[in-house]
Amino acid sequence: MKSITQDRYGTAAVLQSRDIDMPVIGEDEVLLRVHAAGVNPADWAVMSGLPYIARPVYGLRRPKAGTRGTDVSGTVEAVGSLVTRFKPGDEVFGSANGSYADFAAAAEDQLAPKPANLTFEQAAAVPMAGLVALQALRGVGAGQKVLINGASGGIGTFAVQIAKSLGADVTAVASTRNLDMLRSIGADHVIDYTREDFTQGETQYDLILDNVSTRSLSDLRRALTPTGILVPNGGRFDNRWFAGGGRLAGGTVAFLFASQTLRTFITSTTAEDLVELKELLEAGKVTPVIDRTYPLSETALAIGHVGEGHAQGKTVISV
């Protein structure tokens, strides 16, 4: 089968299209015929081996997993002996091992039925970005003021829509070219960061989801209500050793002496959360925003595009 693999860290040039053996599934796994795969900044990070502190997880000298890709949508080809939720022929989406390939193996509990109203490409755009947005916004209530900094990317576009579905008053921060798109997906207010600094305004927010780390933590605190919540999710790699880890460590100490809350989390893929996203998607409350779609043979271009940090919504690979 065709797959996109790498045997060393580096730029998108390290990715190679190769013929490899079909995955062998375990008793609690599903073999998928991949139809589409989503591209995330995390895929770029693993390809690059950044930040260095994560190398024990990725692989010290080279990637432990040779085939890239996690977000997936496809058709069940075969199931392990302990799998009860799926059967061959089912259309599913979720997380898989090495989804930039013709076939991929996935744990049963990291998949859900594909939303009936989505194409495979749309469904593949959902898992990681949708789960981050869903889990970051847990606890948001009707009438609360929520600001999404970096609202035009994959996570941001899902966060705007999920916050609206929860009844929040949503402010989206992005560049000029993205403002109309953000209004179209439900943002109540938009701020053009090239013209206005939201941390210097009079409005304060109950929750800020910061996807880009373009403002200091002290500035972000100023834009919060006295009991507001900051959810930092910036994936910048200016610091190649720790990425945003050092910033968060200092921020955690500062928030210890404040009535405001710094809420960090590690995204997890669960069938329950995927089903919750599926219900939002089928109800029309959330729609994936897709920037570009590439064929499998152009995966290097797709990851390079996402790595530049200017994609509007999600980038998807069609297999």
Beta strands, then each sheet from edge to edge (+ up, - down):
strand 1: 2-5
strand 2: 16-19
strand 3: 29-39
strand 4: 71-79
strand 5: 91-95
strand 6: 103-107
strand 7: 111-113
strand 8: 145-149
strand 9: 169-174
strand 10: 189-192
strand 11: 205-210
strand 12: 224-232
strand 13: 261-262
strand 14: 290-295
strand 15: 314-318
sheet 1: 1+ 2-
sheet 2: 6+ 3- 4+ 5- 7+
sheet 3: 6+ 3- 15+ 14+
sheet 4: 10+ 9+ 8+ 11+ 12+ 13+
end
